Amino acid sequence: MNRAARAFWLDSPGRGEIREMDLPEPGPDEVVVRALYSGISRGTETLVFRGGVPESQHTVMRAPFQEGDFPGPVKYGYLSVGVVEEGPESLTGRTVFCLYPHQTRYVVPAAAVTPVPESVPAGRAVLAGTVETAVNALWDAAPLLGDRIAVVGGGMVGCSVAALLARFPGVRVQLVDADPARAETAEALGVGFALPADADGDCDLVVHASATEQGLARALELLRPEGTVVELSWYGDRKVGVPLGEAFHSRRLTIRGSQVGTVSPARAHRGYGDRLALALDLLADPALDALVTGESPFEELPAVMPRLASGDIPALCHRVRYDDPAAGTHA
């Protein structure tokens, strides 16, 4: 079998290219995956593309199958969906999700792929990594029946959190974003929407995912006394001011970090595989299609990534489609 492949590399900050490569022979416990789709989150991936990963975080920020080092050349990405062409009989022919960069074909350990449920279309499954982040955040946040909750920041992660919160009985959920266009997304997800100045206060919990100082300040303002902000934003190499003066202490507010690299201590008995499988099961909800806001063929990635990073292409999750000869025709 022809095992030629093509991969997208960040050659240097702000400049990407597609490189040709030959895949190694798979071992007895490995699979060959032909990519169907991959996903780009405008948050972390565009920050990487701009060269914004601070040196102190180079190790922490490594993706599972990353090649090269920050700031570049580096092959980076973690939202890939494909079909197993070779491997154990139980996986051959199955559609799977893998935390792999943007590449037409790849060889990974069989344990590194997770079968996509039949109820989840391959094109939606690229959201699995982000929904997994939302699952972990809600394990950290531990919302309760009847809570009043705001999600500040209507990006890919914030919208995923809002979508899962919409399933909680008796919970008031409001997506808060400076972009009025996010109202349509909120409606599709089944949650309320408000511009920052109009958001409902007295919240028991605020999940912050805007990656801005203004968003974090507004998140704190929306809390009731002794309420909690769960901070999901990652700021890269930017310095961030946190408003800890005025009534922060007298109101006994809490800011708690959450990061998907570690399974929430609240679910320490669950493994990474359990968490990802849960995320894939949750993707059976067609409402989550609202998070995929654009699509491009793989060959156009060197031109598309700078436009995503600059905001010229507005996107939550931008989907990459693999239909070039090296990858075969997608289903």
N, C-alpha and C positions, 0 to 999 in steps of 0.2 A: 504493500500500500504506500502511496505517495504521502510522506509526512512533512512536506514543506509547509511552512507557516509564515505569517506576517504579523508583526507586533508594533504597537504604537509606543514610541519612546519620547520622553522629554529630553531633548538633546542638551538644552540649556534653558534657564528661566525665560519663558515666553516663546520658546521655539520647539515645536514637536516635529517628528518625522516617523515614517513607517519603514521598518527594517525587515529584510528577508532573513529567514533562519530555517535550519533543519532540526526537526525534533529528534530526541534520543529514542532508542528502542524502549518500549515500556517493559517494566519488570513484571513479575507474576502478581504483585499486589498493586499495580498501577492501572490507570485508565487513560485512553486517548479521547479527548473531548473536542468535538467540532462546535465552535461557537455559533449560536443563533443570534443572541443579543448581549450587549453589556450596557451598563448604566453609568452615567456621570452625575455625581452630585455637585452642584455649583459651590458648595461650601468647601470641603476639604480638598477635593481634586483641583479646583481652580486656584486655591491657595498654594498647593504644591506646584502647579503650573507657573505661577508667578514667582516661585522661589522664596515663598514666605515661611518655610518651616525653620524655626530657630534651631541653632546648632545643638542646644541642650535637649531638643526633642527628636533628633535624628533617629535615635534608636527606638524610642517609644512609638514614633509615627510610621515605622516600617510596616508595609502591608505584608500579608502572609507569603505571597509569591513574588514579592518585589525583586527586581534585579537592578544593580547599580545603587548609587547613593545620592542623597540630597546634597546640593540642589540639582545635580544632574551631571552626566546623563543618568536617567533613571526610568525604569519601566514600572509604572504605578497604576493601581486600580484594584477594585475588589467587588465588583458587581457583575459577574459573568454567568450567563445561562447558555447551556449547550446540550448536545446529544452525545452520549457515550458511543464511540465507534468501535473501540476495542477495550476489553477488560473482563472482569468476572461476568459470568452468564446472568447473574441477578441484576446487573447494571447495564449491560449492552443493550442499546436501543432506547434507554431511558433518558428523559429530559432531566437535567440536574442543574443545581446552582453551585457555584464555586467562587471563593474569594480570590479571583484571579484578575490580572490586568487585562487590557484591551488587546486581544490576540485571536487570530483566526482559528488556530488549533493549539492544544497544549496537552502535556503529559503530567499528571499529578497522581499522588497516592489515592487509591480508591476511597480511603477514609476521609479525603478532603472534599468529596462531592456529596451533596445532599439531594436525594430525589425530589423533584417537584411534584406535588400532588396533582392528580388528574383534574381536579377542580380549579387549578390555577393555570391560566394561559402562560406560555413561555415569555411573552412580551411583558407581562405584569410581574413575573418572578424576579426581574432585575431589581425590584424594590425590596427584596428580602433583607439585604444588609441594613437598609435604613429602618425598616420596620423592626428588625432585631434591636437596633439602637433604641427605638421607642419602647419596646418591651422592657429592656433593661432599665430605662428611665422610669417607667411606671412601677417596676419592682422597687426602685429606690424611693420613688415619691410616695408609694402606698396610699393612693387616693381612697377615700371612704365614701360609702353610700350617702348621697345627698350633698356632697361637697360642691362649693362654688370655685370653679377653676378657670384661670385664664392661661392661654398659651401665647406668649409674646414672641412673635417672629414666625411668619408664614412661609418659611423655606421648606425644604424637603423633610427635614427632621421634625420641625414644628408641626407641619401638616400631618405627618405620620402619627405623632403623639395625639393630636386632636382627633384623628380618625379612630384611634383605639379608645380614647376617652368617650367618644360618642356612644360606645356600646355599654358604658357603665350606667346602671339604672339610677334615676333620680339625681344625676349630676348635671349642674349647669356648666356648660363648656362654651367659652368664647375665644375665638382666634383673633388675635390683635396684631395688626400689621399696618405700616404706613402706606402700603400700596392698595388703593381701593379695589384693584382688580382681583385681590385675594378673596373678596366677598363671594365671588362665583365659586372659587375652590371650596370655601367654607360651606357653602350651600350644598355642594356635591357630596361633601363629607358628612353632612348632617349636623353641623355645629353652627353656633352664632358667629357673627363677625362684628368688629368695631375698629375704627381708627384709634390710634393711641389716646387721643384727647377725649374720646367718647367711651372708653372701655369701662365696664362695670367693676367697681371696687369691692372691698370687703371680702376678698377671696381667701379661702382657706389655703389654697395652693396656687402658685404661679410657676409654670414651666417656661424658662427663658431660653430662646433659641435664635435670637436675632443677630448675635455676634456684634452688637453695638453697645456703647456706653449708655446711649439714650434709652435703649430697650431695657437694659438692666435697671436703670434708675426708675423707669416706669413700672417695671415688674415689682419692685419694692414698694412703690406707692400704692399699688393695687391690693396689697395684702391687708388682711385684718390683723389686729394685735396678736402676736405669737404665731403668725403665719410663716410659711416656708416658700422660698424660691429654690427650685431645682435648676441649676445652671448647666445647660447642655452646650452652650456656645464654646467654640474653640477659636481663640484669637490669634493663633500663630505667634508671630514676633511682635505684635502690637502691645503697647502698654495700655492698660485699662484702668480708668478711675472708677472706684466704687463709692457711692454716697453713703458713708457710714456715720455722718453727722446728724444734726437735727434730732428726729425722733426715732432713729434706728434702734438705739439701745433701750429707750423708755418703752418702746412698743415690743421689744424682745423678739425681733425678727431674726430669721435664719436664712442663710444662703448655703446651699449644699451642692457640691459638685457631683456630676454623674458622667461616667465615661464607659463606652461599650467594651473597651479592652479588657475589663475585668467583669465577671459575672457579679451582679449585685449581691452584697453580703446578705440581703434579705432572702436570697435564693441560692445560697452557697452550696446547697446539696444538688443543684442542677448544673449540668455541664454546658459547654458552648454548643454542643450538638443539639441538646434539648432545646436550648433557646432559639437556635436557628430553625429547627423543625417547627417550633411553635409559630415563628414569624411566617413561615411558608404556609402553614395552615390558615393563618389569619388573612392571607392574601387571596383567599377564595372570595372575599367581598369585592364586587365590581366597582364599588365607590372609589376604591384606591386607584383606579385608572386615572382619576383626576390629577394624580401626582406626576404622571408622565406627560410632559408639556411640549415635547419636540422629539424628532427622530432624524438621524442622518446616516448615510452609509459609512462603513468603516473607512473607506478610502479618503473621505473628506475630513477626517479627524485633525490633520495638521492645520487645516484652515478653520475648522469649527472651534477648537479649543481656545484660541485667542479671543474669539468673539464671545464665548461663554464667560471667560475670565474677565473681560471688559464690561460685561453686561449688555453688549450689543444684541446678543440672543438672550432674552429673558427666559429663565427656565427654573423649574423645580428639579425634576429628574429629566435629563436629556438622554434619550435612548440611542444606542449605536446598533445598526443593523448589519449583519454579516451575510452578504450574498455575492462575494467575489469568488472567482474560480478557485483560489487557494483554500477557501473554506467550504466550498460546495454551496448549494442552494438551500436557503433556510425553509423550514416548513411553514 
